Amino acid sequence: MAGTFDDRVIALTGAGSGIGRALALGLADRGAVLALADKDGEGLAETKRLLGNRPASITTLDVTDTAALTAWVDGAATEFGRLDGIVNNAGLSVVAPFADCPRADFDRVMAVNFTGVVEGCRAALPHLRRQATDTGAAWLVNISSVFGMMGYPTQSAYNASKYAVRGLTEALYLELGVTDPDICVIRVHPGGVKTNVARNSKRIATLPGQRTDLDFAAEFEKAAKTTPEQAAAIIIAGMERRQHRVLIGNDARFIDWMTRLFPVTYFRRIGAFLGGNNR
């Protein structure tokens, strides 16, 4: 009996490491054909090597280059004859209070984390509509964050981008539920996952009173309880079950409940859980 992803063509950004790489391997194991993209060409090549002879193409690109992103999506549909899904996963972060965050750094986070998702959706949607009509199923998956559910000091740019991804994806879910109900629209909120996002984040400044001697990436690594492979398995299960919202990790579920129960005072209540001013 054919599986959910057998011969389904899935486009995936941020495939050179972390959740993106784990998703590529997990989807390939389930029979998917992959179009993979990442700014990190070496990481992308390693993902391709790990895939072995399973069908996949790789393209090195920056998701802020809209022309290149659109050409990649259209090219994948042309190369493989269809496009059944897209996972907009690429992302980055900077660490700085809003007042100390240079405009260029803030705008870069928004361009990668939000505009890249917008343009990925825009490029993929015509193909997904066609495929949903032909086969009765397609997927549009956007990776938000627990920081798309709660504010966090020194993460204003990341917060803004991930809340925006959440809002965009909720609106698409409602709109396509009317016009294209066979397209499964999913927003994903990972908690702490052991990826390169924290390690690669640009640390610009901290708030008064915050410790400056801590290794932010090392502290995140200690707090992160979920592996990329576990995160990918949860996302793939959500795609199979056609869930609209996917939470990854006990921390994500905890934050979800706390922000619902205490919408104004949640941070004071969970700050210690998240590391307080040391994060």
N, C-alpha and C positions, 0 to 999 in steps of 0.2 A: 504494500500500500504506500502511495506517495506521501512524503512528509510535507509539512507546511511550507518549507523553504526549498524543496527540491527544484532546481533549475530556475529559481527566482533570482532576479538580478537586483542586487542591493548596492547603492552608492553610500560611501562612508567617509566622512572627513575625520581628520585627526587619527588616522589609522597607523601612524608610525610608532605608537607606544601606548601604554596604559589601557584604559577602557577600550579605546579604538582598536588596538591590536587584538585584545581579548575578544572583542566582538567579531572581528574578522575571522579569527580562528574558530570561534563558536558557531558562527553562521555557516562557514565552509564545512564544518563537521556535519551540519544538517543539510548539506546539498546546495547551498546558495552559490551563485556566481557573483563575484565581487568586483566593484569598481572602487579602488581605494585612492585616497588623496591625503597629502600631508605636506606641510612646509619643510619638514625634516626629511630630505631625500634618503639619508643613510638609514634612518629608522624605518622608513617606508620599505626600503629594499630588504631590510631584515625581516619585516613582516611577510613580505613576499617569499623570502627564503623559507620561513617557518611554514608557510602554506604548502610548500612542496609543489606537486603537480596539480593541485586543485585550481580550478579556473578563476583567474583574477587578473585585473590590470592595475597598474600603479601610475599615478600622476603626481609629480611634485608641483604644488601650487600654494599660494597664499590666499585664504578665503576672502581677504579684503580686495582682491583683484576680481571684480565682478565679471569681467569679460572672460577671464581664465576659468572661473568657477562655472559659469554658464556653459562654456565650451566643453568643459570636462563632463558635466551632466549630460549634455546633448550627445557628446561623443560616446559616452557609455551606452546610451540608448541605441545609438547607431551601430556600435561595435557588436553588442550582444543581441540586438534586435528587439529590445524591450527594456523597461525600467519598472521594477515592481516596488521599489522602496528607496528611501533615503534616510540616513541617520546623520543629523547635523551635530557633530560631536566636538569639533575643534574648539579650543578655548585657552585663555590665559588670564593671569591676574597680576595686579600690582598691590603693594602694601603701602598705604599712605592715608592719613586723614584727608578729607576732601580739600581743605584749605591749603594743604601742602602738596597736592598731586598736580604736577604740570599738565596743562591742557593736552599736550601731545600724548602723554601716557594714558590719561583718562579716555581720550578719543580712540586710542589704539585698542584698549580693552573693549569698548563699545563696538568698534568696527569688526573685531574678530568674533566676539561672543554673541553679538546681536545682529549686526548688519550681515555678517556672513551666514547666519541662520536664515534671515529674511530672504537673502538672494538664493540660498540653497533651496528654500521652499518655492520661491518664484520660478526657478529654473526647472525644478522637478515636477511641479504640479501638473502641467499639461501631459507629461508622460504617465504620471500616476493615474490621472483621470482615464486615459486611454486604456491602461492596463486593468484598472478596476472594472471598467465596462466589459472588457474582453474576458476576464478571468474571475471577477467577483471579489478581488482582494488586492489591496496595495497598502503600503505603510509610509507614514510621514512621522518620523521620530525626532524630537528636539531635546537635547540634553540641557536642562536647567541646573539646579543645585539646591541644597538646603538653604543657600544664601539667596535663592529666589522665593523663600518662604519666611525669612527673618533678616532683619538688619544686623550688621556686625561692624564695629568700629575699625577703621583703617581699610575697609573693603567697599567703600562707596561706589567705585567704578564697577567692581565685580557684582555687587548687589544690584546696581542699576541695570547691568546687562542681563543678569539672570532673572530678575523680576520681569524685564521686558520680554525675554524668551517665554516665560510662563504666560504672560498676558497674550502674546501673539498666538501661542499654541492653544490656549483656551478658546480664543476667538475662532481660530481655524477649526477646532473641534466642533464648535456650534454651527459655523457656516457650512462646513463640508458635511455635517450631519444632515443638513437639509438638501444640499445640492449633489453630494457624492458620498452617500453613506457607506459605500464599500471601501473607502479610504480610511484606514485606521490611523487616527491622529493620537500620538502619545507624547506626553511631557514626562521627563525623567528627572527626579530629584535625588542625586547621589548625596550621601553624607560623606564621612571621611573615607576616601578610597586611596590606597597606596599608589598614586600616580606621580607624574613629573610636574603637575601643575604648581604645587607649593615649592618644589625644588627650583623650578624655572621662574618663579615669580620675582618681579623686580621690587626690592625693598627700598622705599624712598624715605619714609619717616614713620615715627610712632607718635602716639599721644603722650602728653605730659604724664609722668608717673609710670608709664609702661617701661618694662625692662628692655634694654637695648643690647644686652649681652647674650640673649638667647638665639639659637639657630632656629629660625622660623620653620625651615623645611624639616629639621630633625624633630622639632616639637610636633609638627603635623604628622610625621611618620609614626611617632609613638601613639598619637591619639587615633590615627586611622586604623580601623579594625577590619575593613573590608578589602579583599584583594580585587584587582581588575577582573580576574576570572570569575569571581563570585558576582561582581557587579554585572558583567556581561551576561551571565546565566540568568540573572533576574530580569534584565532587559529583554532577552530573547524569549523568556517565558511570558513576559508581558505582551510581546508582539504576538505570540501564539494564542494568547487568551484575549487579544484585542482590548487590553486595558487602556483607559485614557491616561491614568496617572500611575506612575511607578515610583515607589520609594525604595531607596537602596540603603540598607543598614539599620540597625537598632537606633542609632543616633538620629537618622532621618525620621523614623517613626516617632521618637521621643519629641523631637522639635516640632513635628506636625501637630501632635497633641497639645504641646505647651503653647504654641502660637494660637491654637483654637481656644484653649481654656483661658489664657491670659493674654489677650491681644495687645494690651498696652504695657504690661509689666513683665512679659516673658523673658526679656533679656536679663533682668535682675535676678530672676529665678533660675535661669539655666546658665548664667555666666560662669559659675564655678565648674559646671559639667563640661563646658567648652574650653576651660583654661583661663577664664577671667581675662585680666589685662596682660597675660603672658602670651597671648596668641595674636 
